Amino acid sequence: MWMKILLSLIVLIGLLEYGFQQSTCDPKTCVLPNCRCLNDPNIPGKLNVTDTPQMILLSFENTINDEYVDYYTAFFEITNPNGCQVRGTFFVQDSGTTYTLVNDLYKQGHEIGVFSLDGETPSDWNLMIKTMLDKLSSAGVDRKSIKGLRAPRLIIGGNDEFNGLGSNGLQYDSSCASVELSHKNTLVWPFTYDYVPGPRCDIGNGPNNSFPGKWEFMISDLEWNGSFCATPSACINVTTKQDAFDVLFNTFREHYLGRRTPFTIVINPQWAKTSFSREGTIEFLQYIRAAFTDTYIVTMSQALAWIQQPTPLANLTNFAPWKC
């Protein structure tokens, strides 16, 4: 009971704070496709909830090699309502990665992004991002297709990270996890850092300088047994396939019953390799696709394309960025 009351107070304080911080961001002047306010209460395009697809963003981080790749690809043996195979976003770490496998994932239609050289926060963000872009490009990944970045351990790197992101032509970050913005009434759509400060992140700091046109894909904390965790593998006492299913479905429901904000799932090697968590996740994805005909599993770049060009559910069959 007290946990619920405390959470409600945190949410209320957070909303008041963000409304004040972003009071200079006017949704009438900060408009799509390249600007969106954090405090914009509307679904992109001012669509009704019933016309809006619920997006699930499967994101993978860390090493890609023979030990893990088959576990990763097991999540994609389902299709979206338009008949296309589902795809994910892979944020790649250099250390331990087999780049021919990265190329294979890229050719299968998955999105490739930047994670790190060695799993640690870099001392020079610009150099790290440039080095990773060079390595991925040398592996056959079209440099223009690499648009996103995730910070190691979700420790968002503030101005230094976004300076590196901008200098290297990337479009978005997905490193800011937030317990304050994890309830259906507080979940936010991706926004740009034209106006700062942005939301308070669980770990690290977002930028306090303006970075026009650079997007943030928030990671909403999962609630499990009265506590909160940014990633499924960080949730305490998830020990069965049913637990894995439930921790994901509970958070999906918050997004779905709210404003249909994209639900970002962070999958690391530990979660993918462990049989019960992998099987529970696959069961969750299969159930969602069978039970919710308005839900699509897409890459972050595909989600961004939709946000920049909001398209009602009835017209998604002809939405080019989501076609096979």
Phi and psi restraints in degrees (value plus and minus 20) as a CYANA .aco file:
   2 TRP   PHI     -83.8   -43.8
   2 TRP   PSI     -53.5   -13.5
   3 MET   PHI     -81.3   -41.3
   3 MET   PSI     -62.5   -22.5
   4 LYS   PHI     -85.0   -45.0
   4 LYS   PSI     -62.4   -22.4
   5 ILE   PHI     -83.9   -43.9
   5 ILE   PSI     -64.2   -24.2
   6 LEU   PHI     -81.8   -41.8
   6 LEU   PSI     -63.4   -23.4
   7 LEU   PHI     -81.9   -41.9
   7 LEU   PSI     -61.4   -21.4
   8 SER   PHI     -82.1   -42.1
   8 SER   PSI     -60.2   -20.2
   9 LEU   PHI     -85.2   -45.2
   9 LEU   PSI     -62.2   -22.2
  10 ILE   PHI     -80.9   -40.9
  10 ILE   PSI     -64.3   -24.3
  11 VAL   PHI     -81.5   -41.5
  11 VAL   PSI     -66.1   -26.1
  12 LEU   PHI     -82.5   -42.5
  12 LEU   PSI     -66.5   -26.5
  13 ILE   PHI     -81.6   -41.6
  13 ILE   PSI     -62.4   -22.4
  14 GLY   PHI     -81.7   -41.7
  14 GLY   PSI     -63.8   -23.8
  15 LEU   PHI     -84.6   -44.6
  15 LEU   PSI     -62.9   -22.9
  16 LEU   PHI     -81.7   -41.7
  16 LEU   PSI     -61.3   -21.3
  17 GLU   PHI     -85.9   -45.9
  17 GLU   PSI     -66.2   -26.2
  18 TYR   PHI     -86.9   -46.9
  18 TYR   PSI     -56.4   -16.4
  19 GLY   PHI     -82.0   -42.0
  19 GLY   PSI     -58.2   -18.2
  20 PHE   PHI     -91.4   -51.4
  20 PHE   PSI     -65.9   -25.9
  21 GLN   PHI     -79.6   -39.6
  21 GLN   PSI     -61.4   -21.4
  22 GLN   PHI    -120.5   -80.5
  22 GLN   PSI       3.4    43.4
  23 SER   PHI     -84.0   -44.0
  23 SER   PSI     -42.9    -2.9
  24 THR   PHI    -102.1   -62.1
  24 THR   PSI     -29.0    11.0
  25 CYS   PHI    -110.7   -70.7
  25 CYS   PSI      90.1   130.1
  26 ASP   PHI    -122.5   -82.5
  26 ASP   PSI      95.5   135.5
  27 PRO   PHI     -77.7   -37.7
  27 PRO   PSI     -35.8     4.2
  28 LYS   PHI     -97.5   -57.5
  28 LYS   PSI     -43.9    -3.9
  29 THR   PHI    -131.7   -91.7
  29 THR   PSI     -46.8    -6.8
  30 CYS   PHI    -111.6   -71.6
  30 CYS   PSI      75.7   115.7
  31 VAL   PHI    -143.9  -103.9
  31 VAL   PSI     137.7   177.7
  32 LEU   PHI     -87.1   -47.1
  32 LEU   PSI     130.7   170.7
  33 PRO   PHI    -114.4   -74.4
  33 PRO   PSI     -25.4    14.6
  34 ASN   PHI    -138.2   -98.2
  34 ASN   PSI     -11.0    29.0
  35 CYS   PHI    -169.0  -129.0
  35 CYS   PSI     117.4   157.4
  36 ARG   PHI    -171.3  -131.3
  36 ARG   PSI     113.4   153.4
  37 CYS   PHI     -97.5   -57.5
  37 CYS   PSI     122.9   162.9
  38 LEU   PHI     -79.3   -39.3
  38 LEU   PSI     -58.2   -18.2
  39 ASN   PHI    -111.1   -71.1
  39 ASN   PSI      -6.6    33.4
  40 ASP   PHI     -90.4   -50.4
  40 ASP   PSI      97.4   137.4
  41 PRO   PHI     -99.3   -59.3
  41 PRO   PSI     -28.3    11.7
  42 ASN   PHI    -110.8   -70.8
  42 ASN   PSI     129.9   169.9
  43 ILE   PHI     -86.1   -46.1
  43 ILE   PSI     123.4   163.4
  44 PRO   PHI     -69.1   -29.1
  44 PRO   PSI     118.6   158.6
  45 GLY   PHI      55.4    95.4
  45 GLY   PSI     -16.5    23.5
  46 LYS   PHI      34.2    74.2
  46 LYS   PSI      15.8    55.8
  47 LEU   PHI     -91.9   -51.9
  47 LEU   PSI     134.5   174.5
  48 ASN   PHI     -92.9   -52.9
  48 ASN   PSI     134.7   174.7
  49 VAL   PHI     -76.1   -36.1
  49 VAL   PSI     -61.5   -21.5
  50 THR   PHI     -89.5   -49.5
  50 THR   PSI     -34.6     5.4
  51 ASP   PHI    -118.7   -78.7
  51 ASP   PSI     -18.0    22.0
  52 THR   PHI    -126.8   -86.8
  52 THR   PSI     107.0   147.0
  53 PRO   PHI     -90.2   -50.2
  53 PRO   PSI     119.3   159.3
  54 GLN   PHI    -103.2   -63.2
  54 GLN   PSI     100.8   140.8
  55 MET   PHI    -121.6   -81.6
  55 MET   PSI     114.1   154.1
  56 ILE   PHI    -130.3   -90.3
  56 ILE   PSI     107.9   147.9
  57 LEU   PHI    -130.8   -90.8
  57 LEU   PSI      81.4   121.4
  58 LEU   PHI     -99.0   -59.0
  58 LEU   PSI      97.3   137.3
  59 SER   PHI    -144.1  -104.1
  59 SER   PSI     117.3   157.3
  60 PHE   PHI    -140.5  -100.5
  60 PHE   PSI     121.3   161.3
  61 GLU   PHI    -156.0  -116.0
  61 GLU   PSI     131.3   171.3
  62 ASN   PHI      84.2   124.2
  62 ASN   PSI    -163.8  -123.8
  63 THR   PHI    -104.0   -64.0
  63 THR   PSI     123.4   163.4
  64 ILE   PHI    -139.0   -99.0
  64 ILE   PSI      92.4   132.4
  65 ASN   PHI    -171.6  -131.6
  65 ASN   PSI    -196.2  -156.2
  66 ASP   PHI     -82.0   -42.0
  66 ASP   PSI     -46.1    -6.1
  67 GLU   PHI     -88.6   -48.6
  67 GLU   PSI     -51.3   -11.3
  68 TYR   PHI    -134.7   -94.7
  68 TYR   PSI     -42.7    -2.7
  69 VAL   PHI     -81.4   -41.4
  69 VAL   PSI     -57.3   -17.3
  70 ASP   PHI     -87.2   -47.2
  70 ASP   PSI     -53.5   -13.5
  71 TYR   PHI     -84.4   -44.4
  71 TYR   PSI     -61.4   -21.4
  72 TYR   PHI     -83.5   -43.5
  72 TYR   PSI     -67.9   -27.9
  73 THR   PHI     -89.0   -49.0
  73 THR   PSI     -37.5     2.5
  74 ALA   PHI     -84.5   -44.5
  74 ALA   PSI     -39.4     0.6
  75 PHE   PHI     -98.1   -58.1
  75 PHE   PSI     -29.8    10.2
  76 PHE   PHI    -130.7   -90.7
  76 PHE   PSI       1.3    41.3
  77 GLU   PHI    -111.4   -71.4
  77 GLU   PSI      20.9    60.9
  78 ILE   PHI    -160.2  -120.2
  78 ILE   PSI     146.8   186.8
  79 THR   PHI    -142.1  -102.1
  79 THR   PSI     139.8   179.8
  80 ASN   PHI    -104.1   -64.1
  80 ASN   PSI     149.8   189.8
  81 PRO   PHI     -77.8   -37.8
  81 PRO   PSI     -43.3    -3.3
  82 ASN   PHI    -105.9   -65.9
  82 ASN   PSI     -15.5    24.5
  83 GLY   PHI      68.6   108.6
  83 GLY   PSI     -22.7    17.3
  84 CYS   PHI    -107.4   -67.4
  84 CYS   PSI     127.2   167.2
  85 GLN   PHI     -82.8   -42.8
  85 GLN   PSI     120.4   160.4
  86 VAL   PHI     -91.4   -51.4
  86 VAL   PSI     133.0   173.0
  87 ARG   PHI    -152.9  -112.9
  87 ARG   PSI     140.8   180.8
  88 GLY   PHI    -150.1  -110.1
  88 GLY   PSI     157.0   197.0
  89 THR   PHI    -135.2   -95.2
  89 THR   PSI     106.1   146.1
  90 PHE   PHI    -131.5   -91.5
  90 PHE   PSI      94.6   134.6
  91 PHE   PHI    -113.2   -73.2
  91 PHE   PSI      94.1   134.1
  92 VAL   PHI    -117.1   -77.1
  92 VAL   PSI     115.0   155.0
  93 GLN   PHI    -119.8   -79.8
  93 GLN   PSI     118.1   158.1
  94 ASP   PHI     -88.4   -48.4
  94 ASP   PSI     -70.0   -30.0
  95 SER   PHI     -81.2   -41.2
  95 SER   PSI     104.0   144.0
  96 GLY   PHI      64.3   104.3
  96 GLY   PSI     -22.2    17.8
  97 THR   PHI    -108.6   -68.6
  97 THR   PSI     118.7   158.7
  98 THR   PHI    -117.9   -77.9
  98 THR   PSI      89.8   129.8
  99 TYR   PHI     -91.9   -51.9
  99 TYR   PSI     -41.0    -1.0
 100 THR   PHI     -85.3   -45.3
 100 THR   PSI     -52.0   -12.0
 101 LEU   PHI     -92.1   -52.1
 101 LEU   PSI     -54.2   -14.2
 102 VAL   PHI     -81.5   -41.5
 102 VAL   PSI     -63.5   -23.5
 103 ASN   PHI     -82.1   -42.1
 103 ASN   PSI     -59.5   -19.5
 104 ASP   PHI     -80.6   -40.6
 104 ASP   PSI     -65.7   -25.7
 105 LEU   PHI     -82.8   -42.8
 105 LEU   PSI     -61.0   -21.0
 106 TYR   PHI     -81.9   -41.9
 106 TYR   PSI     -64.2   -24.2
 107 LYS   PHI     -88.5   -48.5
 107 LYS   PSI     -42.7    -2.7
 108 GLN   PHI    -100.1   -60.1
 108 GLN   PSI     -23.4    16.6
 109 GLY   PHI      81.7   121.7
 109 GLY   PSI     -16.8    23.2
 110 HIS   PHI     -97.2   -57.2
 110 HIS   PSI     133.9   173.9
 111 GLU   PHI    -107.0   -67.0
 111 GLU   PSI     120.0   160.0
 112 ILE   PHI    -132.5   -92.5
 112 ILE   PSI     110.4   150.4
 113 GLY   PHI    -149.6  -109.6
 113 GLY   PSI    -198.8  -158.8
 114 VAL   PHI    -121.4   -81.4
 114 VAL   PSI     115.6   155.6
 115 PHE   PHI    -139.2   -99.2
 115 PHE   PSI     -86.8   -46.8
 116 SER   PHI    -191.9  -151.9
 116 SER   PSI     153.3   193.3
 117 LEU   PHI    -103.7   -63.7
 117 LEU   PSI     -62.6   -22.6
 118 ASP   PHI    -159.3  -119.3
 118 ASP   PSI      -6.1    33.9
 119 GLY   PHI      66.1   106.1
 119 GLY   PSI     -17.2    22.8
 120 GLU   PHI    -132.0   -92.0
 120 GLU   PSI     133.9   173.9
 121 THR   PHI     -82.1   -42.1
 121 THR   PSI     106.1   146.1
 122 PRO   PHI     -94.0   -54.0
 122 PRO   PSI     130.1   170.1
 123 SER   PHI     -98.1   -58.1
 123 SER   PSI     -43.2    -3.2
 124 ASP   PHI    -152.2  -112.2
 124 ASP   PSI      77.4   117.4
 125 TRP   PHI     -81.5   -41.5
 125 TRP   PSI     -62.9   -22.9
 126 ASN   PHI     -80.4   -40.4
 126 ASN   PSI     -64.5   -24.5
 127 LEU   PHI     -86.6   -46.6
 127 LEU   PSI     -62.5   -22.5
 128 MET   PHI     -80.9   -40.9
 128 MET   PSI     -67.4   -27.4
 129 ILE   PHI     -83.7   -43.7
 129 ILE   PSI     -64.5   -24.5
 130 LYS   PHI     -81.4   -41.4
 130 LYS   PSI     -63.2   -23.2
 131 THR   PHI     -82.3   -42.3
 131 THR   PSI     -64.4   -24.4
 132 MET   PHI     -86.0   -46.0
 132 MET   PSI     -59.1   -19.1
 133 LEU   PHI     -82.4   -42.4
 133 LEU   PSI     -60.4   -20.4
 134 ASP   PHI     -83.6   -43.6
 134 ASP   PSI     -63.6   -23.6
 135 LYS   PHI     -86.2   -46.2
 135 LYS   PSI     -63.0   -23.0
 136 LEU   PHI     -87.4   -47.4
 136 LEU   PSI     -59.4   -19.4
 137 SER   PHI     -83.8   -43.8
 137 SER   PSI     -61.3   -21.3
 138 SER   PHI     -84.2   -44.2
 138 SER   PSI     -44.2    -4.2
 139 ALA   PHI    -104.8   -64.8
 139 ALA   PSI     -19.2    20.8
 140 GLY   PHI      80.0   120.0
 140 GLY   PSI     -11.8    28.2
 141 VAL   PHI    -107.5   -67.5
 141 VAL   PSI     104.3   144.3
 142 ASP   PHI     -79.3   -39.3
 142 ASP   PSI     100.5   140.5
 143 ARG   PHI     -78.4   -38.4
 143 ARG   PSI     -54.7   -14.7
 144 LYS   PHI     -87.6   -47.6
 144 LYS   PSI     -39.4     0.6
 145 SER   PHI    -104.9   -64.9
 145 SER   PSI     -30.4     9.6
 146 ILE   PHI    -109.0   -69.0
 146 ILE   PSI      88.6   128.6
 147 LYS   PHI    -140.9  -100.9
 147 LYS   PSI     -35.3     4.7
 148 GLY   PHI    -146.2  -106.2
 148 GLY   PSI     140.9   180.9
 149 LEU   PHI    -158.4  -118.4
 149 LEU   PSI     121.1   161.1
 150 ARG   PHI    -149.5  -109.5
 150 ARG   PSI     113.4   153.4
 151 ALA   PHI    -100.5   -60.5
 151 ALA   PSI     123.6   163.6
 152 PRO   PHI     -76.2   -36.2
 152 PRO   PSI     117.2   157.2
 153 ARG   PHI      37.1    77.1
 153 ARG   PSI       1.3    41.3
 154 LEU   PHI      36.9    76.9
 154 LEU   PSI      12.8    52.8
 155 ILE   PHI    -114.3   -74.3
 155 ILE   PSI      69.0   109.0
 156 ILE   PHI     -80.8   -40.8
 156 ILE   PSI     119.4   159.4
 157 GLY   PHI    -120.2   -80.2
 157 GLY   PSI      -2.2    37.8
 158 GLY   PHI      42.0    82.0
 158 GLY   PSI    -168.3  -128.3
 159 ASN   PHI     -80.9   -40.9
 159 ASN   PSI     -58.2   -18.2
 160 ASP   PHI     -80.6   -40.6
 160 ASP   PSI     -65.1   -25.1
 161 GLU   PHI     -82.1   -42.1
 161 GLU   PSI     -65.6   -25.6
 162 PHE   PHI     -93.8   -53.8
 162 PHE   PSI     -47.7    -7.7
 163 ASN   PHI     -82.2   -42.2
 163 ASN   PSI     -64.2   -24.2
 164 GLY   PHI     -86.2   -46.2
 164 GLY   PSI     -60.7   -20.7
 165 LEU   PHI     -80.1   -40.1
 165 LEU   PSI     -67.6   -27.6
 166 GLY   PHI     -89.0   -49.0
 166 GLY   PSI     -60.1   -20.1
 167 SER   PHI     -84.0   -44.0
 167 SER   PSI     -45.5    -5.5
 168 ASN   PHI    -124.0   -84.0
 168 ASN   PSI      -9.4    30.6
 169 GLY   PHI      58.0    98.0
 169 GLY   PSI      -3.7    36.3
 170 LEU   PHI     -99.4   -59.4
 170 LEU   PSI     139.1   179.1
 171 GLN   PHI    -128.4   -88.4
 171 GLN   PSI     -45.7    -5.7
 172 TYR   PHI    -169.2  -129.2
 172 TYR   PSI     137.9   177.9
 173 ASP   PHI    -136.2   -96.2
 173 ASP   PSI     130.9   170.9
 174 SER   PHI    -159.7  -119.7
 174 SER   PSI      50.0    90.0
 175 SER   PHI    -150.4  -110.4
 175 SER   PSI     -27.1    12.9
 176 CYS   PHI    -114.1   -74.1
 176 CYS   PSI      82.1   122.1
 177 ALA   PHI    -111.1   -71.1
 177 ALA   PSI     125.9   165.9
 178 SER   PHI    -166.2  -126.2
 178 SER   PSI     101.2   141.2
 179 VAL   PHI     -93.6   -53.6
 179 VAL   PSI     -47.6    -7.6
 180 GLU   PHI     -92.6   -52.6
 180 GLU   PSI     -45.1    -5.1
 181 LEU   PHI    -135.3   -95.3
 181 LEU   PSI      35.8    75.8
 182 SER   PHI    -147.3  -107.3
 182 SER   PSI     -17.5    22.5
 183 HIS   PHI    -122.2   -82.2
 183 HIS   PSI     134.0   174.0
 184 LYS   PHI     -76.7   -36.7
 184 LYS   PSI     -46.8    -6.8
 185 ASN   PHI    -107.4   -67.4
 185 ASN   PSI     -28.0    12.0
 186 THR   PHI    -141.4  -101.4
 186 THR   PSI     -29.6    10.4
 187 LEU   PHI     -79.1   -39.1
 187 LEU   PSI     120.2   160.2
 188 VAL   PHI    -139.9   -99.9
 188 VAL   PSI     129.3   169.3
 189 TRP   PHI     -93.9   -53.9
 189 TRP   PSI     134.8   174.8
 190 PRO   PHI     -71.2   -31.2
 190 PRO   PSI     122.8   162.8
 191 PHE   PHI    -157.2  -117.2
 191 PHE   PSI     149.9   189.9
 192 THR   PHI    -126.9   -86.9
 192 THR   PSI     137.7   177.7
 193 TYR   PHI    -113.8   -73.8
 193 TYR   PSI      18.5    58.5
 194 ASP   PHI     -83.8   -43.8
 194 ASP   PSI     -54.4   -14.4
 195 TYR   PHI    -142.0  -102.0
 195 TYR   PSI     117.3   157.3
 196 VAL   PHI    -151.4  -111.4
 196 VAL   PSI     143.5   183.5
 197 PRO   PHI     -97.0   -57.0
 197 PRO   PSI     141.4   181.4
 198 GLY   PHI    -110.9   -70.9
 198 GLY   PSI    -174.5  -134.5
 199 PRO   PHI     -93.1   -53.1
 199 PRO   PSI     141.0   181.0
 200 ARG   PHI    -101.2   -61.2
 200 ARG   PSI     108.1   148.1
 201 CYS   PHI    -114.9   -74.9
 201 CYS   PSI     133.1   173.1
 202 ASP   PHI     -80.1   -40.1
 202 ASP   PSI     -60.2   -20.2
 203 ILE   PHI    -153.6  -113.6
 203 ILE   PSI     119.5   159.5
 204 GLY   PHI      55.7    95.7
 204 GLY   PSI    -191.5  -151.5
 205 ASN   PHI    -155.7  -115.7
 205 ASN   PSI     115.9   155.9
 206 GLY   PHI     -90.6   -50.6
 206 GLY   PSI     151.8   191.8
 207 PRO   PHI     -89.4   -49.4
 207 PRO   PSI     127.6   167.6
 208 ASN   PHI    -131.0   -91.0
 208 ASN   PSI     -15.9    24.1
 209 ASN   PHI    -119.4   -79.4
 209 ASN   PSI     133.8   173.8
 210 SER   PHI     -95.8   -55.8
 210 SER   PSI     115.6   155.6
 211 PHE   PHI    -150.1  -110.1
 211 PHE   PSI      62.4   102.4
 212 PRO   PHI     -76.9   -36.9
 212 PRO   PSI     114.4   154.4
 213 GLY   PHI      57.9    97.9
 213 GLY   PSI     -17.5    22.5
 214 LYS   PHI    -117.6   -77.6
 214 LYS   PSI     106.5   146.5
 215 TRP   PHI    -116.2   -76.2
 215 TRP   PSI     132.7   172.7
 216 GLU   PHI    -140.9  -100.9
 216 GLU   PSI     102.9   142.9
 217 PHE   PHI    -118.2   -78.2
 217 PHE   PSI      83.4   123.4
 218 MET   PHI     -86.8   -46.8
 218 MET   PSI     132.6   172.6
 219 ILE   PHI    -133.7   -93.7
 219 ILE   PSI      90.2   130.2
 220 SER   PHI     -98.5   -58.5
 220 SER   PSI     114.8   154.8
 221 ASP   PHI     -83.9   -43.9
 221 ASP   PSI     123.9   163.9
 222 LEU   PHI    -105.7   -65.7
 222 LEU   PSI     122.3   162.3
 223 GLU   PHI    -124.3   -84.3
 223 GLU   PSI     108.4   148.4
 224 TRP   PHI    -166.3  -126.3
 224 TRP   PSI      98.5   138.5
 225 ASN   PHI      32.9    72.9
 225 ASN   PSI      21.4    61.4
 226 GLY   PHI      63.5   103.5
 226 GLY   PSI     -18.3    21.7
 227 SER   PHI    -144.7  -104.7
 227 SER   PSI     152.6   192.6
 228 PHE   PHI    -144.8  -104.8
 228 PHE   PSI     126.7   166.7
 229 CYS   PHI    -169.1  -129.1
 229 CYS   PSI     117.1   157.1
 230 ALA   PHI     -95.0   -55.0
 230 ALA   PSI     -49.2    -9.2
 231 THR   PHI    -147.2  -107.2
 231 THR   PSI     131.4   171.4
 232 PRO   PHI     -76.8   -36.8
 232 PRO   PSI     -58.4   -18.4
 233 SER   PHI     -88.9   -48.9
 233 SER   PSI     -37.2     2.8
 234 ALA   PHI    -109.3   -69.3
 234 ALA   PSI     -27.0    13.0
 235 CYS   PHI     -94.8   -54.8
 235 CYS   PSI     112.9   152.9
 236 ILE   PHI    -100.9   -60.9
 236 ILE   PSI     118.3   158.3
 237 ASN   PHI      45.3    85.3
 237 ASN   PSI      15.1    55.1
 238 VAL   PHI    -110.8   -70.8
 238 VAL   PSI      84.3   124.3
 239 THR   PHI    -145.4  -105.4
 239 THR   PSI     -23.7    16.3
 240 THR   PHI    -155.4  -115.4
 240 THR   PSI     146.4   186.4
 241 LYS   PHI     -80.1   -40.1
 241 LYS   PSI     -59.1   -19.1
 242 GLN   PHI     -85.3   -45.3
 242 GLN   PSI     -59.1   -19.1
 243 ASP   PHI     -78.6   -38.6
 243 ASP   PSI     -67.2   -27.2
 244 ALA   PHI     -80.6   -40.6
 244 ALA   PSI     -63.2   -23.2
 245 PHE   PHI     -79.7   -39.7
 245 PHE   PSI     -69.0   -29.0
 246 ASP   PHI     -85.9   -45.9
 246 ASP   PSI     -61.4   -21.4
 247 VAL   PHI     -83.8   -43.8
 247 VAL   PSI     -52.3   -12.3
 248 LEU   PHI     -99.3   -59.3
 248 LEU   PSI     -63.8   -23.8
 249 PHE   PHI     -86.0   -46.0
 249 PHE   PSI     -58.0   -18.0
 250 ASN   PHI     -78.5   -38.5
 250 ASN   PSI     -61.0   -21.0
 251 THR   PHI     -96.9   -56.9
 251 THR   PSI     -58.2   -18.2
 252 PHE   PHI     -73.4   -33.4
 252 PHE   PSI     -62.6   -22.6
 253 ARG   PHI     -81.6   -41.6
 253 ARG   PSI     -57.7   -17.7
 254 GLU   PHI     -81.2   -41.2
 254 GLU   PSI     -63.6   -23.6
 255 HIS   PHI     -86.1   -46.1
 255 HIS   PSI     -66.3   -26.3
 256 TYR   PHI     -86.7   -46.7
 256 TYR   PSI     -59.4   -19.4
 257 LEU   PHI    -105.1   -65.1
 257 LEU   PSI     -26.1    13.9
 258 GLY   PHI    -115.6   -75.6
 258 GLY   PSI    -144.2  -104.2
 259 ARG   PHI    -121.8   -81.8
 259 ARG   PSI       1.2    41.2
 260 ARG   PHI      40.8    80.8
 260 ARG   PSI      12.7    52.7
 261 THR   PHI     -82.1   -42.1
 261 THR   PSI     124.8   164.8
 262 PRO   PHI     -78.5   -38.5
 262 PRO   PSI     117.1   157.1
 263 PHE   PHI    -120.0   -80.0
 263 PHE   PSI      86.8   126.8
 264 THR   PHI    -110.2   -70.2
 264 THR   PSI     103.8   143.8
 265 ILE   PHI    -128.6   -88.6
 265 ILE   PSI     105.0   145.0
 266 VAL   PHI    -119.0   -79.0
 266 VAL   PSI      94.7   134.7
 267 ILE   PHI    -134.1   -94.1
 267 ILE   PSI     102.0   142.0
 268 ASN   PHI    -127.9   -87.9
 268 ASN   PSI     151.6   191.6
 269 PRO   PHI     -75.6   -35.6
 269 PRO   PSI     -57.9   -17.9
 270 GLN   PHI     -80.9   -40.9
 270 GLN   PSI     -66.1   -26.1
 271 TRP   PHI     -86.0   -46.0
 271 TRP   PSI     -60.5   -20.5
 272 ALA   PHI     -90.5   -50.5
 272 ALA   PSI     -55.6   -15.6
 273 LYS   PHI     -98.4   -58.4
 273 LYS   PSI     -50.5   -10.5
 274 THR   PHI     -93.1   -53.1
 274 THR   PSI     104.7   144.7
 275 SER   PHI     -81.2   -41.2
 275 SER   PSI     -66.3   -26.3
 276 PHE   PHI     -88.4   -48.4
 276 PHE   PSI     -56.8   -16.8
 277 SER   PHI     -92.8   -52.8
 277 SER   PSI     -57.6   -17.6
 278 ARG   PHI     -84.5   -44.5
 278 ARG   PSI     -66.9   -26.9
 279 GLU   PHI     -86.0   -46.0
 279 GLU   PSI     -57.6   -17.6
 280 GLY   PHI     -85.5   -45.5
 280 GLY   PSI     -57.1   -17.1
 281 THR   PHI     -87.6   -47.6
 281 THR   PSI     -63.9   -23.9
 282 ILE   PHI     -81.6   -41.6
 282 ILE   PSI     -62.7   -22.7
 283 GLU   PHI     -82.9   -42.9
 283 GLU   PSI     -59.8   -19.8
 284 PHE   PHI     -80.2   -40.2
 284 PHE   PSI     -68.2   -28.2
 285 LEU   PHI     -83.7   -43.7
 285 LEU   PSI     -61.8   -21.8
 286 GLN   PHI     -84.1   -44.1
 286 GLN   PSI     -61.9   -21.9
 287 TYR   PHI     -84.6   -44.6
 287 TYR   PSI     -65.3   -25.3
 288 ILE   PHI     -79.0   -39.0
 288 ILE   PSI     -64.5   -24.5
 289 ARG   PHI     -88.8   -48.8
 289 ARG   PSI     -50.6   -10.6
 290 ALA   PHI     -98.7   -58.7
 290 ALA   PSI     -54.7   -14.7
 291 ALA   PHI    -117.9   -77.9
 291 ALA   PSI     -40.2    -0.2
 292 PHE   PHI    -145.1  -105.1
 292 PHE   PSI      77.2   117.2
 293 THR   PHI     -95.7   -55.7
 293 THR   PSI     -25.7    14.3
 294 ASP   PHI    -123.1   -83.1
 294 ASP   PSI      -4.5    35.5
 295 THR   PHI    -133.5   -93.5
 295 THR   PSI     111.8   151.8
 296 TYR   PHI    -142.7  -102.7
 296 TYR   PSI     120.1   160.1
 297 ILE   PHI    -123.2   -83.2
 297 ILE   PSI      90.4   130.4
 298 VAL   PHI    -153.1  -113.1
 298 VAL   PSI     148.6   188.6
 299 THR   PHI     -98.6   -58.6
 299 THR   PSI     147.5   187.5
 300 MET   PHI     -87.2   -47.2
 300 MET   PSI     -56.8   -16.8
 301 SER   PHI     -84.8   -44.8
 301 SER   PSI     -57.6   -17.6
 302 GLN   PHI     -85.9   -45.9
 302 GLN   PSI     -59.3   -19.3
 303 ALA   PHI     -83.5   -43.5
 303 ALA   PSI     -63.1   -23.1
 304 LEU   PHI     -83.2   -43.2
 304 LEU   PSI     -59.7   -19.7
 305 ALA   PHI     -80.4   -40.4
 305 ALA   PSI     -58.8   -18.8
 306 TRP   PHI     -88.2   -48.2
 306 TRP   PSI     -63.1   -23.1
 307 ILE   PHI     -80.4   -40.4
 307 ILE   PSI     -60.5   -20.5
 308 GLN   PHI     -93.9   -53.9
 308 GLN   PSI     -41.7    -1.7
 309 GLN   PHI    -157.4  -117.4
 309 GLN   PSI      52.8    92.8
 310 PRO   PHI     -77.2   -37.2
 310 PRO   PSI     108.1   148.1
 311 THR   PHI    -149.1  -109.1
 311 THR   PSI     103.4   143.4
 312 PRO   PHI     -80.7   -40.7
 312 PRO   PSI     134.9   174.9
 313 LEU   PHI     -71.2   -31.2
 313 LEU   PSI     -60.5   -20.5
 314 ALA   PHI     -83.7   -43.7
 314 ALA   PSI     -40.9    -0.9
 315 ASN   PHI    -127.8   -87.8
 315 ASN   PSI     -13.6    26.4
 316 LEU   PHI     -89.0   -49.0
 316 LEU   PSI     -43.4    -3.4
 317 THR   PHI     -78.6   -38.6
 317 THR   PSI     -50.0   -10.0
 318 ASN   PHI    -122.9   -82.9
 318 ASN   PSI      -9.5    30.5
 319 PHE   PHI    -100.0   -60.0
 319 PHE   PSI      87.3   127.3
 320 ALA   PHI     -75.8   -35.8
 320 ALA   PSI     -64.7   -24.7
 321 PRO   PHI     -82.3   -42.3
 321 PRO   PSI     -36.6     3.4
 322 TRP   PHI    -125.5   -85.5
 322 TRP   PSI     -16.5    23.5
 323 LYS   PHI     -95.0   -55.0
 323 LYS   PSI     142.2   182.2
